[in-house]
Structure formats: C-alpha cells, structure tokens
Amino acid sequence: MSNANDKFYYRQRARNKVWEAVIKALDRASDLHGIKRKDIAHFLEVPPSQVSRWLSGPSNWGIDTISDLLLAAGAEMDFKPARFEERVAQNEYHPLNEPLITVTRAKKSILEVDPIVTREVQMSLVDSQQRNPVISVTVGANAA
C-alpha cells in the first residue's frame, strides 16, 4: 500500500473517525450534563472561537487536542488497531475493498458470477492484447 491516494484516503478516514468519536462523546456529555462549547473553552482555557474551529469538521488534530476535548467530555479514547483482512466488509467502494462481482468461471459463452448481487452491474471482459470487448454481461434484478 504505497499509493499516495491510499495514504490520503486512510489519513482522511482516520480524521473522520476520530472527529466523529469526539463529537459523539461531547454530544453525550451535553445530553447528560448540559456541557456547552463555552464550558469546554473555559475548561481548556482557550477562546470559544478555538473550540468552534476544532468542532466545525474533521481536521488534523494532535493527540493533545483529542485528549483535551475528550477530557472536557469526561471520556477518553479506546484505541485498538484492526488488520484489513479482519475487518467486516463495508458497504462502500474503494479499490482496496472486494469487488461487487467475482467471476468464478468463464468458458466460451458461459459466465458464472457469485449469486449475491445487490444492484444491476454492467461488466465487459476485454481482450488485453486488442482492447476489444470479448463479452458484455448485465447482472442484477432486471437482467434477462
């Protein structure tokens, strides 16, 4: 995984997950104890505008900022790395995720695909030498 796009994707994904976790912790603290942004700013000894900037959207927070915001919410982060192959497949597309359709066998005019297909998919097999379509298949609810 040395592709710059992959690094960008996973960095942004981590920012989004951390931001979401902190926001949920602060929302819960607000629901339970009535904590507001001005209370967080007072506790952290920063201007309220700084707290608003931090909470406006995912950004490149440092570990200290994450820890401080969670402390203000009466919480802490519980970290646990997860290997890619051990994660549950997500319902989203990224080149590192599994393909929607897996070709299991191809012979002359017979093409078998995995039986679980959730939406219509158009697929073409292309001759790698000539770049000409060899076969085109539509799989899905409306496929004939």
N, C-alpha and C positions, 0 to 999 in steps of 0.2 A: 504494500500500500504506500507507494512513494509518489503517487499522483498529487499535484498541488490542489486539484479540485477536491479530492478526497480529504485532504487535510483541512481545507476551508470548510467543507461540509461538516466534518466531525467537530471542528472547533465551534462553529455556529450552533450545532446541535447541542454541544455541552453548555454553551452560554444560555441557550433557550431552556434547557432542563434545570440549570441552577437558578435562573431567574424565576421560572415557574415555581420551583420548590420554595424559594424565599418569599415570593408573593403569597403562596398558599399559607405559609407559616404566619406572615403578617396579617392576612385576612382572618385567620383563625384567632390570632391574638386580639384583633379588633372586635370580632364577634364575642369572644369570651370576656375580655377585659376593657373594651372600649378604647383601645390604643389607637391614636391618630398619628398622622405624619408629623405634626408639630411635637408630639410626645416623643417620637423616635428621634427627631432632630435634637430636642433638649437632652435626651438620654445620651446620645452620641456626641453631643457638644459640637454640632455642625449647623450651618444655616438650613432652614426648612427648604430653601431652593435646592440645596445639595441632595437632600432626601428625595425631592421630586424628580431630579435628574436621574438618580440611581433607579428609581422605581418606574420611570417612563417606558422602559423597554430593555431587552437584553443588551448588555454591553460587556466590555472587557473588565469586569470587576476583579480586584485582587482578593486573595484569601482573607485578608484582614477585613475588607469591606463586607464580604459574605458573612464572616463570623460576627461582625458587629451588628449587622442587620438582623441576623438570627438571634443574637443575644437580646436585642431590643424586643424580639417577639417571644422571648422565653424558650428558645429552641436551639438546637444545633444540628449540623448536617451529619447524616449517617452515610459514609462512603463505602461503596463495595464495587470493585471493577467487575465487569461482565465480559467474558470472551464472546466474540461474534457468533461462533458456532453453537454457543449455549443459550443464546437469546431467543425468545419467541419471535417468530416472523411478524413484522409489522405490516399493516395494510397501507403501504406507500411504495412508490417506485424510487429506487436508487440503483445504479449499476452494480453495487455490491450485494443487493438483495437477489433472491431467487427469481428466475423468470416466471411469468404467468403461465406459460405453456412449455412443457418439456416434450420434445419429440422422442418417442421411445423406439420407433421402428419406421423405416422408410423403404419401400420397395416400389418399383415402377409406378403404379397408380394407387398404392395403398399407403396411407399415412395415419398412424395411430398417435393420439395425444393423451395426456393424463385426463381422466374423466372429470375432474373438478375444475370447471371454468365458470367464473362469476360474471363475466360480461363478454360481449362479442369482441373477437380479436381477428384482425386481418393479418395473415402471415404469408410471406413468399420465400421459397427456397431459391437461392440464386447460384448459378454456376460460377464458381470462384475464378475460373480462367476467363470466361467470356463476359461475365457480369450480366448474363441473360437470365430471365426468370425461367425456372425449371417447372415449378408447380406453385399454385396460389391456393390457399385454403382460408375459409372463413369459419371460425368456430364460435359457437355461442347459442343463445336462446333462439335466435331467428335463423340460424344456419340450416341449410337444406341438407 
